[in-house]
Amino acid sequence: MRAACHGDAMKFCSAVVSDDEARRACMKNHAAELSAACREAVTAQRRVEGKGDLETCRKLARDKYYIDGGRRLNDAVGPAVVRCMKNGPSAI
């Protein structure tokens, strides 16, 4: 992940690159702007750590919170996605 994201870290977070916690927060703030290689590396790392990737978490949360008649409990989907991203799919 370091090799894939180094350029992004320097581009977006050079002021805090030596502070691990601040750099992680900065990279999360720029998640939508990261290079494809960095995003792929982050997704792979999350899988290794047991954390969920965004698309998988969204699908699992949407599937879980469908109720009769095809309606979705939208107020439950968002928090479930967040839990999944932090703790892995089993957190949904």
C-alpha positions in Angstrom: 0.0 0.0 0.0 2.9 2.4 0.8 4.2 2.2 -2.8 0.7 2.6 -4.4 -0.3 5.5 -2.2 3.0 7.4 -1.7 2.4 9.9 -4.5 -1.2 10.6 -3.2 0.1 11.0 0.3 2.7 13.6 -0.9 0.1 15.3 -3.1 -2.7 15.7 -0.6 -1.1 15.3 2.8 2.5 16.4 2.6 2.2 18.7 5.6 1.3 15.7 7.9 3.0 12.8 6.1 5.3 12.0 9.0 2.3 11.8 11.5 0.6 8.4 10.9 -2.7 9.3 12.5 -3.0 12.7 10.8 -1.9 11.2 7.5 -4.6 8.5 7.7 -7.2 11.1 8.5 -6.0 13.3 5.6 -6.1 10.4 3.2 -9.6 9.5 4.3 -10.6 13.1 3.7 -9.3 12.8 0.1 -10.6 9.3 -0.5 -12.6 10.3 -3.6 -9.5 11.9 -5.1 -7.0 9.1 -4.6 -5.5 7.4 -7.6 -6.9 4.1 -8.8 -3.8 2.2 -7.7 -4.1 3.6 -4.2 -7.8 2.9 -3.9 -7.1 -0.7 -5.0 -4.4 -1.0 -2.4 -6.6 0.4 0.3 -9.4 -2.1 -0.6 -7.0 -5.0 -0.6 -5.6 -3.9 2.8 -9.1 -3.7 4.3 -9.9 -7.2 3.1 -6.7 -8.5 4.8 -7.6 -6.7 8.0 -11.1 -8.0 7.9 -12.6 -4.6 7.1 -15.2 -4.3 4.3 -14.8 -2.4 1.1 -17.4 0.2 0.3 -19.4 -1.6 -2.4 -19.6 -4.8 -0.5 -20.7 -3.0 2.6 -23.4 -1.1 0.7 -24.8 -4.2 -0.9 -24.9 -6.2 2.4 -26.5 -3.3 4.3 -29.1 -2.7 1.5 -29.9 -6.4 1.4 -30.3 -6.7 5.1 -32.6 -3.8 5.6 -35.1 -4.6 2.9 -38.6 -5.1 4.4 -41.9 -6.4 3.0 -43.0 -4.7 -0.1 -39.4 -4.0 -1.3 -39.0 -0.9 0.9 -35.7 -0.2 2.6 -35.1 1.1 6.1 -32.8 3.9 4.8 -32.0 5.2 8.3 -30.5 1.8 9.2 -28.4 1.4 6.0 -26.0 4.3 6.5 -24.9 3.3 10.0 -24.6 -0.4 8.9 -22.3 0.6 6.1 -20.1 2.6 8.5 -19.9 -0.4 10.9 -19.0 -2.7 8.0 -16.3 -0.4 6.8 -14.7 -0.2 10.2 -15.2 -3.7 11.5 -15.9 -5.9 8.4 -19.0 -7.5 6.9 -19.9 -9.4 10.1 -20.7 -6.1 11.8 -23.8 -5.6 9.7 
